Structure formats: structure tokens, C-alpha cells
């Protein structure tokens, strides 16, 4: 085939992609958009800060800040860089308002990328229903030795021992009967208020499912799932008379696949922390829990101070090292039950269940102090940097995750404009004056 034929075939392909019923864009390895069909432009336009679709990475910076790094780290000549990455274009807690895009990014040769984008907003609601069905089907079809089923009372206490408990966990009757089901969780896996909250979730949704580390009587642990469902229709049953079925399954053989999926879909590629999608999904669940229980729930937003100067003086690789250093500090400072995420660029979030505004301020200050006292060594350069933080908490007048996020963001802006390297609080008290900031 001669060059004219090649060009004709290529133009025909572009015409086909231009008319495709999904969003398609072609870009260079630097993200510069060469072609975007109308549907792609329609889907991406709400994310374009300047109203122009010039660069794919810049357009998606707020919802996929690690995309540029994924492309840079993908060394193969061609292949899938990411597949079905979910991008949420706002932080609304209302499903009707939230719009979620699916992004698949392909490297088609040494100089070109192809992005395939579709709107999966309505699919996500169905996914939860499918997870419930799959959980029940897995229980039905699993081997007889890898699950345990028991009955709980209204406080989550095990009503009666049965042999399946011993078979899976090793716990005997005297160690289980009358004890709450957190007996099967590792030490940091389930707090008291979450124990009750899962029962309330089962009441409202018909079921509650989670996966994670579980423990056996001998202290060993395994990767397990816990499915809780009401025994009967309980809307008219007094709370003290309600009962539940608990099914605990050993799914250790699925952990590697589960973790690979979680890292691919829910983790930030550069830092290994949760990404914006994971933060939003978890945040919405926590807002729903707060609505049911009114347990404290606080949010801290962190931003690396003068981060652009780090990139300008030392290069982007040094900037990446700083972001990884900050991520390690966040992991070392916060609890395992806290949701820590990179939500865009040099901005990070920590959602703290069961933590008051004052408690969140204390731990935020601890993080600031940790960072200010350390040095990042990058190729002989010793880089010092600081972070600023804004703190907000759920209270009357806060309805959605977006509301909470906006308050924390306003407090963060105050911290940045007041000199940086500090923590500021947001409060809704009439006539409120920002108290002296907690200097870091």
C-alpha cells in the first residue's frame, strides 16, 4: 500500500472515530489534543478551566492528576495505560447531580495516545445492586468450609454459636456467644460506632458488605468479607427486637486480584494514596452515616506551600519526590480508618470519622510540624517545604460532601493567605472570628 493509500485509510479512520457514539480523542504523548470528536468535546468541556480543549492532561488535572505520570511511566511501545478509570466531575453527594466519566487511555504508537471517554453516571447505581447479588451468589456457590453464618441481635451480638464459626475462625462457644461481631475483625478494623452503623446500613439498604483483614482465634489473619442482612422486614419492628444474619467468608484467594483492581481504579498512580474517585465514594458513605448517627466527622485539606517553586528550581522529578514524601507523612500521621487521598496536583484530603473539629486541628498541626522538620533529598538537593491546612466538620447547615469540602477549602485558602505553614478552621457560628491559627 502506497503512502497515498495510507493517508486515505487514516483519514477514513479519523472520520469513523469522529462520528463514533462514544467520546474519542487523539493526543500526543505530552497530552496535546490533535483530534476530539463532538461527544468527547461535550463530555470534557465542563472540565476545561479556560473553556478550551488544548491539552488532555491539563483538562483532566483536577480529576486525574496522575495521568501525565501514568503516560510517562508507561514504557511499552503500545498498549493500555489505563482502562475504565472513573472521573467524577464534581464533589456533590447527590447521585442525581454527580456526573462520572469513564476514561480508557491507549498508547497506539511511540508518539500518539487515544482516549476513549463515556458517561457512566447511570451505570454506577446498578453496580451496587450487582455487588449485592454477587455477594449472595458467592455465598451460595462457595465451598462448605470457607464461610460461617450466624445470627446477631440488635446490638450486633452473636446470639448462638455454631460449628461453622469454629471451622472458619477457630473461636469456640464461650468466646463468641454474647460478644459483638467485631470479634472477627483485626484490632483497627472496626470501631464501636461503625459496628452499629453497619447494622443501620443493613436496615436502610437491605444489606451491608465490607472486605478486609479478619482474625482467627489463634491470632492469625485472613482476607475476608462480612455480609450483614436483616432477618426479616424490620421497618415496623422495635429496634430492640431486630435481628440480623452475618455471613463471614474467607476470600484470601481473591485478595491479590482485589488489591490489583483497587490500585488500578482507586489509587493515585504517583503516591499510592486513594484518588479523588475513592475519596468521593467514601466521603458520600460517611456523609450518609453522619446523617444517620450524627457521629463527629471532620475533613482536613492540605496543600504543599510554594510547590511550583519546587518544580521550577529542582524539576518535576523532585516535585514528584516531594509529593511522595508528603504522602508518606500523611500515612504515618493518620489512622487506618481515616480516608487519605490525593485529590489534585499538590492538594490532599483527610476525612476523619469520629473526630471533632478540635481533634482534626490537633492531628493536622501534627502533620504540618512533621513536614516542616524534615528534608527531602533528591539527587544531592536538600529540599525543605511546608504545608498549609484547612479544617471543617459536619454540623447543622452542612448537607453534602461538597458543602463540607467547600468549608475546608475556604479555611485552607485562609491559611495560605495568612502566611502558609499553618492550620485554619472554618466555623458557622454567627459573628465568628477566626481564632489564632495553630502555627505549625
Buried (B, 14 or more C-beta within 10 A) or exposed (E): EEEEEEEEEEEEEBEEBBEBEBBBBBBBBEBBBEEBBEBBBEBBEEBBEEEEBEBBBBBBBBBBBBBBBBBBEBEEEEEEBBEEBBBBBBBBBEEEEBBBBBBBBBBEEEEBBBBBBBBBBEEBEEEEEEEBEEBBEBBEEBEEEBBBBBBBBBEBBBEEBBEBBBEBBBBEBEBBBEBBBBBBBBEEBBBEBBBBBBBBBBBEBEBBBBBBBBBBBEEEBBBBBBBBBBEEEBEEBEEEEBBBBBBBBBBEEBBEEBEEEBEEBBBBBBBEBBBBBBBBBBBBBBBBBBEEBEBBBBBBBBBBBBBEEBBEEBBEEBBBBBBBBBBBBBBEBBBEBBBBBBBBBBBBBBBBBBBEBEBBBBBBBBBBBBBBEBEBEBEEBEBEBBBBBBBBBBBEEBEBBBBBBBBBBBBBBBBBEEEBBBBBBBBEEEEEEEEEBBEB
